Amino acid sequence: MKEEWYSTEAVARRWSEEQIEWLLGNYIELLMGYWPINPKEPSGYNEYLLPPLKGRAPRKVRRKRKAYSATVENIRSVKAVLETRLEYAGRDSFLLIGVYTLKQSMEHLARCEQTSEQNIENRIFAALNVMAGVKTSKVLTNRTSV
């Protein structure tokens, strides 16, 4: 899993496997109503300070925004869609939460489910693809051929 940051708009547009893994890694923050902080930006504001020019005081410069949308509403909608997709994944959604949110090992989950690690890995792979919108028949044929 890559350590990246996604905006609410990027997630709402695509819902890729990487984005779902990232969302599940930050699932507790989403449940509390917070969006994870972008590590590349020093603060949550869209403004920064320019260095002083020849003895002048620093000036504030605001970045232009394309359009305004309420961040709280975006977070709620992404959280609602994520929960709907988790419900759609069925029992295997608990495995996804165990691996990505609670950071449990595959071995531990296999012991809890009384099955093999390979079976747990296949179920997680299939659940991620179901949540990302890939058809199940495609998932199973591609997974067995690899």
N, C-alpha and C positions, 0 to 999 in steps of 0.2 A: 504494500500500500504506500503510495506516494504521499508525503506530507505537503499538501497544498492547501490553498484556501479558495473557496468558491463563494460567489455572491448568491443571493437568493434568486436573482434573475437567471443566472447561469444554470442553477439547479432546476428551476422551474421549466426552463427551455428543453433540457436534454435528458436528465435522469440516467446517466451512464453508470456502469458498475463501479467505477472509481468514485464517482460522486456519492453513490449509495454507501460505499464503504466509509467514506469520509463523514457522511451524515451519521452513520451508526456509531462511528468513533466519538462523535460529539452529541450523541443522543440525549444524554442527561442535561446538557445545556439547553437543547431544544425543548425538552419537556418543561424546563423552568421558564421558557419564553425568551431565551437569549440566543443570539446568533454568535458563533465563534468569532473572535477578534482576528483581523487580518494581521499576520506577523510582519508584513512588509510595510504597513503604515504605522507610524509611531503613535497615533491616537485615532479615535473613532471619528474625528472631525474631518471635513473636507477642506481644511485650510492648513497652511504651513507658513513658517517665517522665512523670509529671504534674508541673506546676510546684509549687514549695513553697508551702504554705499558712501564712501568718503566721509565718514564721521556722522552720517545721518542715522537716525533711529531706524531700527528694522521696520519694514512695512509688512502688513498682512496682505496676502494675496489669496483670493478665493478662486477655487477651481469651478469651472462651469459644469453644471449638471445637465444631462440630456432631458430628463423628465422626473417629476416628483412622484414617488409612490410611498405610501406609509410603510416603513420598515416593519412595524409590528404586524401589519396585515400580511406582508410577504412571509414573515416567519411563521405565522399561524397557518397560512395556506400550505407552505412546504411541509410543516409538521403534520398537517391533516393528510396530505397526499402520502407522506412517508408511512403514517400509521395505517392508511388504507392498503398500501402496497404490502406492508408487513402482515396484515390480516389475509391478504390474497395469497401470500406465500405459505400460509397455514402453520403447521407445527414446526416446520423448519425455520420459521422466523425466530424462534427461541434459540436455535443454534447460531443464527446470525448475530443476535444480541449478545450471546455468550462469547463469541469470538471477537467481535469488533468493539462492543461497548464495555463488556466486563473483562476482556483480555484473557479469557480462559484458553487453555491449550486444547488442541484436537484430541490429545490422549485423554485428558480429563473428561471431555464431553463424550468420547467413545465409551469410557468406563461407566458414565452415568446412563447412557443409552443402551449399554450392554451390546455393543456392536463394534465393528472395526473402524480404525481411523480412516481408511479409504472410503468407507460408506459415509462417514460424517463429512469428509471432504467433498464427495460427490453431491450430497444433499445441500451443502452450503453453496456449492457452485451452481446447482440448479435453482436454488432459491434466489440467489443474486440475479441470475438471468431472468427469472420470472419477474422479479421486482423491476428490472431494467426494461421489461417489455419484450423480451425475446421469447418466441414460442417454445414450448416445452419439447416438442418433437425435434426441433432444430438443436436444442441444447443437448439432448441425449445422443443424437447421431454425431454431433461434433465432438462431444466428450469421449465417446467410445472409440472414435477414429484416431484420436490424438495419442 
